């Protein structure tokens, strides 16, 4: 599924990339292209586009000239920022504080992706949410739990990096009853702040409520997009189920801090 572009709706495209662990296991990565109400475009996250992907994006965006902004959402997804800026040099470049630290020479806009200004700038087209109760950037650089989630109401699509993952097992496993699922990243327990479990629960429930009309979830790693059929659990229901699954982690965290 890597190195393809998947059209989710008339205004949303999920661009798949490759991210190999140990040079062997390809977990995948992604960016998304969103058409704004005014006809301009925004890229969510950065990826070094293949020639085919670049041609596809250019065909949609007047040779790239209609791309207004690149918004980098995961503080640890930094490998492709320079390449994306090179491909779309006129697009305003947004990132987290960590993106700026890793790429200090890039022309970053002053507003941080995790701050309050970016939702105000793009609020007519996109909603954003930062997980609460967890470290946004952990002191342990192997903990990549938190990212800024983005929601495009027009297409009903949530774009998320590591915070939520979607796994769709191979057909044989599905026939054996192993179903697809949305899960919180397994590093949640290490990302929680002292006393942060309650805030995290409230945040997750709030996302499921506020973005309850979501019809698709595009995740960076493993499987690409969850678009439930008419009889399948909605995206919001899957998020609440994922929260239920991590309740032992949250309860253990609360017990340790009692």
C-alpha positions as CSV (number, residue, x, y, z in Angstrom):
1,X,0.0,0.0,0.0
2,X,3.0,2.3,0.3
3,X,3.8,4.9,-2.4
4,X,0.2,5.2,-3.6
5,X,-2.3,8.0,-3.4
6,X,-5.8,7.1,-2.2
7,X,-8.7,9.4,-2.9
8,X,-10.9,9.5,0.1
9,X,-13.4,12.0,-1.2
10,X,-13.6,14.8,-3.8
11,X,-11.6,17.0,-1.5
12,X,-9.3,14.6,0.4
13,X,-6.4,12.4,-0.7
14,X,-4.2,10.2,1.5
15,X,-0.7,9.9,0.3
16,X,1.0,6.7,1.4
17,X,4.7,6.4,2.0
18,X,7.3,3.9,3.2
19,X,8.8,3.7,6.7
20,X,10.9,0.6,7.3
21,X,12.0,-0.6,10.7
22,X,15.4,-2.2,10.6
23,X,15.3,-1.8,6.8
24,X,12.9,-4.7,6.5
25,X,9.5,-4.3,8.1
26,X,7.6,-1.5,6.3
27,X,5.1,0.1,8.8
28,X,4.3,2.8,6.3
29,X,3.8,6.5,6.8
30,X,1.6,9.2,5.2
31,X,0.7,12.7,4.3
32,X,-2.7,14.0,3.1
33,X,-3.8,16.6,0.6
34,X,-6.9,18.6,1.5
35,X,-8.8,20.9,-0.8
36,X,-10.0,24.0,1.0
37,X,-13.4,25.7,0.5
38,X,-11.7,28.6,-1.4
39,X,-10.1,26.2,-3.8
40,X,-6.6,26.2,-2.3
41,X,-4.9,23.2,-0.8
42,X,-3.2,22.1,2.4
43,X,-0.8,19.3,2.9
44,X,-1.0,17.5,6.3
45,X,2.5,16.1,7.3
46,X,5.5,15.6,5.0
47,X,6.6,12.8,2.8
48,X,9.1,12.7,-0.1
49,X,6.8,12.2,-3.0
50,X,7.5,9.7,-5.6
51,X,7.5,11.0,-9.2
52,X,4.1,9.5,-9.8
53,X,2.7,11.0,-6.5
54,X,4.2,14.4,-7.3
55,X,2.6,14.4,-10.8
56,X,-0.7,13.5,-9.2
57,X,-0.5,16.3,-6.7
58,X,0.7,18.8,-9.3
59,X,-2.3,17.8,-11.5
60,X,-4.7,18.7,-8.7
61,X,-2.9,21.9,-7.5
62,X,-1.9,23.8,-10.6
63,X,1.6,22.5,-10.6
64,X,1.8,22.9,-6.9
65,X,1.0,26.6,-7.0
66,X,-2.3,26.1,-5.3
67,X,-0.8,24.5,-2.2
68,X,-1.2,27.2,0.5
69,X,0.4,25.4,3.4
70,X,2.2,22.4,4.8
71,X,1.2,21.5,8.4
72,X,3.5,19.0,10.1
73,X,1.6,17.4,12.9
74,X,3.8,14.8,14.6
75,X,6.9,16.1,16.5
76,X,8.9,13.0,15.7
77,X,7.9,12.8,12.0
78,X,10.7,15.0,10.7
79,X,12.6,13.0,8.0
80,X,10.7,14.5,5.0
81,X,10.2,18.1,6.0
82,X,13.0,19.5,3.8
83,X,11.9,17.4,0.7
84,X,8.2,18.6,1.1
85,X,9.3,22.2,1.4
86,X,11.5,21.7,-1.7
87,X,8.6,20.4,-3.7
88,X,6.3,23.2,-2.6
89,X,8.5,26.2,-1.8
90,X,5.8,28.8,-1.9
91,X,3.6,27.0,0.6
92,X,3.6,28.3,4.2
93,X,5.5,25.8,6.4
94,X,4.1,25.0,9.8
95,X,5.6,22.6,12.4
96,X,5.9,21.8,16.0
97,X,8.6,23.1,18.2
98,X,10.6,19.9,17.6
99,X,10.3,20.3,13.8
100,X,11.9,23.7,14.2
101,X,14.7,22.3,16.3
102,X,15.5,19.5,13.9
103,X,15.3,21.8,10.8
104,X,16.3,25.3,12.0
105,X,17.2,26.5,8.5
106,X,13.7,26.0,7.0
107,X,11.4,29.0,6.8
108,X,8.9,28.1,9.5
109,X,5.8,30.2,10.1
110,X,5.8,31.6,13.7
111,X,2.7,29.7,14.7
112,X,3.3,26.2,16.2
113,X,1.2,23.2,15.0
114,X,0.4,22.3,18.6
115,X,-0.5,25.9,19.5
116,X,-3.9,27.7,19.4
117,X,-3.2,29.8,16.3
118,X,-3.1,27.1,13.7
119,X,-6.7,26.0,14.4
120,X,-7.7,29.7,14.1
121,X,-5.9,30.1,10.7
122,X,-7.4,27.0,9.2
123,X,-10.7,26.7,11.2
124,X,-13.0,27.1,8.2
125,X,-11.6,23.9,6.7
126,X,-9.9,21.9,9.4
127,X,-10.2,21.1,13.2
128,X,-7.3,20.1,15.3
129,X,-6.8,18.3,18.6
130,X,-3.8,17.8,20.8
131,X,-4.0,14.8,23.2
132,X,-4.3,15.8,26.9
133,X,-2.8,14.1,29.9
134,X,0.3,13.0,28.0
135,X,3.6,14.5,27.1
136,X,3.5,16.0,23.6
137,X,7.3,15.4,23.3
138,X,8.5,12.7,25.7
139,X,12.0,12.9,27.2
140,X,12.2,9.3,26.0
141,X,12.7,9.7,22.2
142,X,11.4,6.2,21.6
143,X,7.9,7.3,22.9
144,X,6.1,8.7,19.9
145,X,2.5,8.6,21.3
146,X,1.4,12.2,20.9
147,X,0.6,14.1,17.7
148,X,-1.8,16.8,16.5
149,X,-4.9,15.1,15.1
150,X,-6.6,16.9,12.2
151,X,-10.3,16.5,11.1
152,X,-11.7,17.6,7.8
153,X,-15.5,17.9,8.3
154,X,-16.3,18.3,4.6
155,X,-15.1,14.8,3.8
156,X,-15.6,13.4,7.4
157,X,-11.9,12.4,7.5
158,X,-9.6,12.2,10.5
159,X,-5.8,12.3,9.7
160,X,-3.7,10.9,12.6
161,X,-0.2,9.8,13.0
162,X,1.0,7.5,15.9
163,X,-1.7,8.4,18.5
164,X,-4.2,6.1,16.8
165,X,-3.4,3.1,14.6
166,X,-5.6,1.1,12.3
167,X,-4.9,-2.6,11.7
168,X,-6.7,-4.6,9.1
169,X,-5.5,-8.2,9.3
170,X,-4.9,-10.2,6.1
171,X,-8.0,-12.0,4.6
172,X,-7.1,-15.3,6.1
173,X,-6.9,-13.9,9.6
174,X,-10.2,-12.1,9.1
175,X,-11.8,-15.4,8.0
176,X,-10.6,-16.9,11.3
177,X,-12.4,-14.1,13.2
178,X,-9.6,-11.7,13.8
179,X,-11.2,-8.4,13.0
180,X,-9.9,-5.0,12.1
181,X,-9.4,-2.5,14.9
182,X,-8.4,1.0,15.8
183,X,-6.1,1.2,18.8
184,X,-4.2,3.8,20.8
185,X,-0.4,3.6,20.3
186,X,1.2,1.0,22.7
187,X,3.4,3.6,24.3
188,X,0.5,5.3,26.0
189,X,1.6,4.1,29.5
190,X,5.0,5.7,29.0
191,X,3.6,9.0,27.6
192,X,1.1,9.7,30.4
193,X,1.9,12.6,32.7
194,X,1.7,12.2,36.5
195,X,-2.0,12.2,37.2
196,X,-2.8,12.5,33.5
197,X,-5.1,9.5,33.1
198,X,-8.4,11.3,33.7
199,X,-7.4,14.1,31.4
200,X,-6.6,11.6,28.7
201,X,-10.0,9.8,29.1
202,X,-11.8,13.2,28.8
203,X,-9.8,14.1,25.7
204,X,-10.5,10.8,23.9
205,X,-14.2,10.9,24.7
206,X,-14.3,14.5,23.6
207,X,-12.7,13.7,20.2
208,X,-15.3,10.9,19.7
209,X,-18.1,13.3,20.5
210,X,-16.9,16.4,18.6
211,X,-15.8,14.4,15.6
212,X,-18.7,11.9,15.8
213,X,-19.6,12.5,12.2
214,X,-16.2,11.2,11.0
215,X,-16.6,8.6,8.2
216,X,-12.9,7.7,7.6
217,X,-9.8,7.5,9.7
218,X,-6.4,7.7,7.9
219,X,-3.6,6.5,10.1
220,X,0.1,6.7,9.4
221,X,1.3,3.2,10.1
222,X,0.3,-0.5,9.4
223,X,-3.0,-0.2,7.5
224,X,-4.1,3.0,5.7
225,X,-7.7,3.9,6.2
226,X,-10.8,2.8,8.1
227,X,-14.0,3.5,6.3
228,X,-16.8,1.5,7.9
229,X,-19.6,0.0,6.0
230,X,-23.2,0.6,6.9
231,X,-23.3,-2.2,9.5
232,X,-19.8,-1.6,10.9
233,X,-18.9,0.4,14.0
234,X,-18.4,4.1,13.3
235,X,-15.1,5.8,13.6
236,X,-16.3,7.4,16.9
237,X,-17.4,4.0,18.2
238,X,-14.0,2.5,17.3
239,X,-12.2,5.4,19.2
240,X,-14.4,4.7,22.3
241,X,-13.6,1.0,22.0
242,X,-9.9,1.8,21.8
243,X,-10.3,3.8,25.0
244,X,-11.9,0.9,26.7
245,X,-9.0,-1.4,25.7
246,X,-6.5,0.9,27.3
247,X,-8.5,1.3,30.6
248,X,-6.1,-1.2,32.4
249,X,-3.2,1.0,31.4
250,X,-5.0,4.1,32.7
251,X,-6.1,2.4,35.9
252,X,-2.6,1.1,36.6
253,X,-1.2,4.6,36.1
254,X,-3.8,6.0,38.6
255,X,-3.0,3.3,41.1
256,X,0.7,4.0,40.8
257,X,0.1,7.7,41.5
258,X,-2.3,7.1,44.4
